[in-house]
Structure formats: structure tokens, C-alpha cells
């Protein structure tokens, strides 16, 4: 008899949702050829296989081969998520073969699963080894949460050298994904420890599947509009990043003057899709040279430089009687911001007061 209860119902719906998300990633006309879509799709389908295993075991469907769905699916799912993150935060969208090392635990599992050594039976009798095996997936999930968080933290610095609007990228979506995974990890631990009703695990799983669907449809690659011909590594914030530059002091001074004139005349900062490479192309400069001039002559990264000009523009609009009926959010948008929270934060940091207070002043 098929077990049909609260847990199997919600888990089943979550699994089906993840399958549809996986298919969407693979079939969407703008993404189906990208590696990011393949890895995100793989992550979703592997999670759905793991949920299928739970449903089957609750229905007393056991077997040597079904264990493959449980352990192997998660051993590959978390590396696939990591691969997705390292690709989505790299403008070249290339997969480095060294990352295949993350697949070693899954390969080892297949070896043990197909050709189990005699010592494997002894491991299960050994308390520490048995405990390690029981919580292997917990340890792995926590490891990848920390690893992806570190990747995002490093990327925060790099992104400000390349794009003018952080919200155009995927950082927020990926960080929220980590928070959701940590919640699942915490509930998972409580469930295994018998501290909560196991059926409650289905609720965060179902919410996670709907949340994944929403953000998968609305996501963008972080550097989707940064030239693929430009090496991100060349502007990684470090003391010697421009050591191979051939720009002289005279060159940098001349470029600085050209940049100021360009900002005043063309107002590129009003475009919230502006990137370092697109601005460099308009100035007929190499991106690495533009980055160097901004950092050394203006003492600002690209993000800070562009947003400083946006704040100056917003100050003008806030005092312009023609914009008196505009909302603060509308003025932020006119100045090149696409997030009210980012505008308010930047305005207060640079001007020292909120936009609304500044607007009311004589």
C-alpha cells in the first residue's frame, strides 16, 4: 500500500517542482547552451532524485541500488551548485578542469558501492567511522555553504571593479540561496537527532522548491554584460595588480582629464547597465587602463566612481523644481540607480544625510 501523508505529499510536490526547474534551465532558449544552465539544472534534478529516494523508502521500497539515489545524488548536487556559482561570477563562463576534483567523493562512492571492500563492513561496526558515514552529506553541505560564501565574499571586491550596479547581478540571489540551504541543513540536523517531527522537514523543502523556481526564472549572470574578451583576474584588488602596465604618469593624467570631460558631457552614469568594459570602449581605452586610472588617479574603484557621479546627478534633480513631484525612487532611477535602498545608502554615505532631508533643505 502506498504511503500517502503530509510528508510524502509536500516532498513529492517539491520534487516535481525541482524537475520542472531543471527542464526550464535546459530548454530556455537564452540559456540552454550555457554551462551555468547545465549545472543549475543538474543541481535541481539531483535534489529531486534524493527526494524520490525518501518517498520510496517511506513506502518500504528498499534495495541496494536505491542507496545510489540517496548518497550519490547529494555527493554530486552540492559540487554542481558550486560549479554554477564559480561560472556565474566569471565573465568568461569557462569551466576549469581542476574543479573536477570536487567530484572525487562521488567517484569514490561509486567504487565502494559497486565493489565494496571487506573493510567497509568493518567501518560500519566502528563507531567513529559509522558516525562519519551517517553525517557525510551534512558535512559536505556545510563545507560547500562555507566555500560558496567565501567565493562570493571574494567576488564582492571584484564586482565593484567591473560593474556599476551590483543589483544587476546574482550576488543577492546566491547569498539568499546559501541562507535557505543553511536553514535546510539546520532542520536536517534536528530531524536526524530526533529533536523535531521528521514530517516538518517537508515544509522548508517545499518552500525552497518554489523559491528556487522564482529566482531561476528571474536570474541574470553577474557579468552577463561584461566583455568575454576581458580577463576579470586583471583587476582583482591587490597591491601589484597593475605591475605590468605600460601607462606613464603623463598618460594617466591625460586619461583622467578625458574621463572627467566624458562624464560631464556624455553622462554614462545614467545608464544602470554601465560596465567597465562598455565605458572603456566608448573612451577607446583598454579596460585594464581605465581601471588603473580610476584607482590611481581618482582613488576609487569603478563602482564608487560611477555612483559618486550618480549622487551628484541626484542632488541636482532633488533641487530642480521640475522634479519636485517626482518620488525619491523616481529620482534615483533618473540618476542611474535601480535600487532605492542602494541609492539611500550611497547618498547618506557621500552627502551625510538622507535624500528626503536634503530635498527639503533650502
HUTAKA-V496702 format. One line per field, one symbol per residue. burial: + if it has 16 or more other C-alpha atoms within 10 Angstrom, else -. A space follows every 10 residues. Layout:
burial: ???
This chain:
burial: ------++-+ ++++++++++ ++++++---- -+--++++++ ++++++++++ ++++++-+-- -------+++ ++++++++++ ++++++++++ +++------- -+---+--+- --+------- ---------+ ------++-+ ++-++--++- -+--+--+++ ++++++++++ +-+++-++-+ ++-++-++-- +--------- ++-+++-+++ -++--+---+ +++++++--+ -+--+++--- -+-------- -+--++--+- ------++++ ++++++++++ ------++++ +++++----+ ++++++++++ +-+++-++-- -------++- +++++++++- --++-++--- ---++--++- --
